[in-house]
């Protein structure tokens, strides 16, 4: 049995035991679980070689923060969810439907853009042909964006939903154009600094000292880069873009993500520091179109039991498979079988997740490095819902 830490709430003993079991079973080598209600932290436990302040590559948890940044710019009059993306960005796609993409489509994964493509390979090929470095540079970033903006669509915008990294790449560039600054600078200025999220950033190696590198949780070996990744973004497309993108690239702690979750809860009551009430409501409410879409403008919602979602947040399958979480039918959502139906959340490919029940003001943040044992390792898919249910059944009644 896992001993309870001094002062630890005994209600969460099962969750603590499951978190430790994940290390023993090889689902991950490091993990942090934080549970909060409103402003109060109810439970926090680390496992493996992680500590409460450990800095994780949060992968696609970047997307909700990029969405929040979009809404802040919308509040300032620079962008609108109903705006046409082609009025801000130079789409060169031969597909005329690309000019119909609205920002709400990008935010809710209903744009019709493909789910994922190994665009870093095109950058690597150009680098070899031209005999000069491109991957990880500003030019590499621009070449990938230009490639995305030239793609034909898979379907009409708004007609169906499919989880798309490419859509959030486009969204990130639109934010930069509208905000007249790079995505990392805008996020720091308008989201993380005002909320006190002191550890959340892109490119952490540029900001921490050598003695602080132990705070970084590694994500394993990169065949593309031929080195271990610790403090470097795990996602190869994001790496080729220089580590800063709307779809991935952020590093954060459980404590910082709790502050972000708290902002959403507060903002829904009109008490947000950066988000208005209308923005927070739109971010936490399912879109009406297309019918049956599980997405909000920035988040996912719990998958009903025994459904077969078409594209979810990146989970435990290889990116190249385009099956963005557990393939086929799943016994329950990764949020857990007991997750409130009105919860919102997101997964990250590296093994991170955040779920928020905005009505009951509950947040559950689970950060792991499941990819350290290989990107196709899927043990977390079975364990994560159990950890969440061990929490929900104690506090979400």
N, C-alpha and C positions, 0 to 999 in steps of 0.2 A: 504494500500500500504506500502511496505517496504521502509523506508527512506534510501536514499543513504548516505553512510558514507562520511565524508569530503574528497574531492579529488577523490571520486570514479567515475570511467568511467560510464556515464549514459547508454552506450550501453548494459551494463550487468544488467540493472535493473530487467528485466524479470527473469534472472537466479537467482538473489538475492531473488526475491519474491518466486520462486519455492523452493529454498533452505530453506527458512523460513517455507514454507508451509509443507515441509517434517516433521518438528518438530511438527507442529500443527496437522498434520494428523496421527502422530504416525508411520511414516516410519522409524524414527530413533530419538534418543534423543540428538545427537551431530553430527555436520558435519562441514567440512571445504572444500571450493571450491577454487582452485587456477588455473588461466589461464595465460599462458605465451606465448610469441612469441620470439624465439631466447633467448637472455639473459635478456629480459625485462619481468617483471611481469605486466600483463595488469589488473588483477583483483584478489582480494582475499577477501573472506567473510567467517565468521564462523557463526554457528547457534546453538541454544540450549545451552548446557553448554560447548561447545568446544570453544577454542581460536585458533588463528593462529598457535601457537606453540604446540598445543595438540598432544599427542603421541598416535597413533592408532595401534591396532593389524591389520596389513595389509594382514594377511592370505596369499592367493595365489599370491599376489603381490611380495611375496618372490621369486617366480619362475623366473621372468625376471632378478632379481638381481643375483640369482644363475647361470642363463645362462650367464650373463655378466662375472661373476667370472670364469666360465668354459672357456670362450673365452680368458680371460687374461692368464689363464694357458696354453691354446692352443698357444697363441702368444709366450709364454716362452718355448714351445716345450714339455710340460708335457703331454698334451692330444691332441686329434684331433677329430673333429666332425665325421670323417669317421672311427675312431678307433672302435675296437670291445670291448664292455663293459666287456665281459668275460675274456679278457686279463688283466684286471685290478682288477676285482672283482671275488670272488669264487662262481659263480653260482652253485647251487646244484639241480636245477630243473631237473626232469626226462624228460622234454620236450627238445629235441635236438634243437628246434628252438630258445631257449633262448641263445644259443651260437652264434646266428646270429645278435643279437641286437647291433646296432651301437649307438654311442652317439648321432648322429643326430636323431635317432629314439626316444630316450629319450627326447631330447630337443623339438621335434615337436609332441609328444604324438602319435607316430606311432609305438611304440615298440611291441604292442600286449599284454602288461601287463594289468591286470584288472584295472578298473577305481578307485575303492576304496574298502577297506575291513576294518572292525572294528578290527584292529590288537591289539588295546589297550585291548580288551577283553581277548585275549590270554595271554597278560602280566599279567593282573589282576588275571586270573585263575591260572597261574603259581605262582604268588605271594602268593595266598591263599594256594595252595598245598604245597609250600616249606616253608611257614611261615616266609618269610623275604621280605623286600621291594625291588621291582624291577621297578615299574612304576616311571618314572622320573629319573632313574639312567642310568649310562653308559651301564650296562648290559641290562636294558630294551631296550635301543636304539639298542644294538647289536642283541637282540632277534628278534626285529621287522624287522631289515634289513635281518637277516638270513631267516626269514619267507618269505619275498618278493623274495629273491634270490632262493627260493625253489619252487616257484609257476609255474605251467604250463601256457602257453600263451593262450590268447583268439583267436589269429589269427597270421598269419605270420608277422614278422617284416616288416614294410613298406607297407603292403597290404591295410591297412585302418587306420583311426585315431579315437581315443577315448581318451578324456581327462583323464589323469591318475595321481593322486597324487603319486601312487607307483613308477612310472617312475622317478619322481623327487626326491623321497627318494633315489633311486639307484644312480641318478646323484650326489646328495649331498655327498654320501659316496665315490664315485669315485673321486670327487674333493679333499676330505680329504686324500685319499690314494695317489693321485698324488702330492698333495701339502705338504704332511708330517705334516700337522697341522689340528686342528679342523676347521670346517666350519665357525664358528663365528670369529675365529682369522684370517682366510684367507680373509674373506669378509672385515673385518676392515682394514687389511693391504693393500689389493689390490684394493678395491673399495671405501668404505665409507670414509676412511681417506684421500686418494688423492683427492677425489671430494668435500671434506669439508662437508660431510653428518654427522654432529656431533651428531645428535640425533638418527640415525638409528642403531639398534642393536637387537640382540637376548637377552633374559633374562634381560629386563630393570630394574627389581627390584634389581638386583645385582649391578647396576651402578648408581642409583640415590639416593639422600638422602630422608629422610622421608618428609621433607618440599616440595620436588618436586613431590610427588606422585599425587598431584592434576593435574599434566600434563597428567596423564594416563587416557585414556577413557575406561570405563568398557564395557564388552561384555556380561554381564548377569550371570545367574546361571548355574553351571555345575552339572547335575544330577550325573555324574560319580564321580566328586571330592567332591560333596556336599558342595560347597562354591561359592561365587561370584568371577568372574574373572576380575581383574584389574591389568594389568602388567603381567598376566599369559597368555600364548598362549591359544586361544579359541579352536583350533583343538585338539581333544582327542588323536589322533595318535601322533601328535607332542609333546603333553604334556607327553605321556608315553615314548617318546624318549628323554626326558630331556629338551624339548623346543627348540632344535636346529636341523633343518632338511632342506633339499633342497626344500621341498614342502610348508612349512609354518613355522612360528615362528618369523618372523621379525616384529619389531615395528618401525614406522617411522612417520614423519610429512609431511604435504603437501610441505613445503619448501624444505625439503631434497629430496623428490621425484621429485620436479622440477629440482633440480641439476642433478639427474640421467637422466631425460628426456633430459636436455640440453646437457649432455655428448653424448648421442646417436646422437643428431642433429649435434653437432660439429664433432664427429668422422666420420660421413658420408661424411664430407668435408675434412677429413684428419687432423682435428684439435683437436682430442680427447686427454684427459689427460691419460686415461688408456686403451681405446679401439682403435684398429687400424681401418682404413677405411674398409678393407675387413671384419673384425669382425662385425662392425656396419651394413654393408650392408646385411650380412647374417642374422643378428638378426632382420632386418626390411623387409625382402623379403620372400614372401610365398614360401614354399617348392614346388618343382615340382611334387613330388610323395608322397602319392598316388594322382591321379587326383581329383581335387575338394577340397583338404584339405585346410582349412582356416588358418593353423598355419604357423608360422615362427619358427626359432630356438630360441625360448624364448618368443614369443608373439602370440596373436591371431590377427585376422583382422575383420573388421565389417562384420556381418552376413547380406547377402542380404535380402531385405524385403520378407516376406512370405516363407522363407526357414525353414527347420526343422533341426537344427544342431545336430550332434551326439556327444553330450558331449561338454560343454563349460566350461569356468572358473567357479568355484563354485559361485553360485548366491543366490537365495532366497528360494531354496527347501532344505529339509533335506539331509544331506550327504548320509544317508542310502538309499535314493531313487535312487541314481546314476543318476538322471536327474540334470545335473550340472548347470543349470540356469533355466530360465523360461521354463516350460515344453511345448512340442508340438510346434505348429507354433506360431511365434511371429510376431507382426506387423512390427517390425524393430529391428535392432541391439540394444543392450544395449548402444552402442556408439552413438545412435541416427540415425534417418532416414537421416539426412543431413551430417553424418560423411563422410569425404573424403574416397574414395575407397582404397587409398594407405595408410591409417592410420594403426597404430598398437596399441595394447593395451592389457590390462588384467583386470580381475575382481578378487576380493577377497571375500570369503564367508562371512566375517564379515560385508560387505557392502562398500568395498573400490574399487576404480577403477582408472586406469590411461590410457589415450589415447594420442597418439602422432601422429601428422601429420609431418613426417620427411621432406617432400618436402617444405611445407610452414612454417616449424619450429614452429609449434603450439603444446603446451601441455595443457591438461585439466586433472586436478587431483581432484578427488572427494573422500573424506574420510568420512565414516559414521560408526555408530555402530548399524546397523539395527538389529543385533541379540540380542540386549539388551531386545527386546520385544518377544523373542522366535525365534528359528532357522528356523521355518517354516513360519514366517511372510514375506509376499511377496510384500508389498506396494512399496518398492523401485524399483521393476522391472518395474512398470508403470511410476514412477516419474523420474528415472534416464535418460531415453532417452530424456525426455522433457527438463531436465536441460542441457544436452549436446547440444540439438538442439538450445536452447536459446543462447548458446555460438557460435556454428558453423555458424549460419546464420549471425552473426555479424562480424566474422573475417576470415572465411574460403573461401570467394568468390574469 
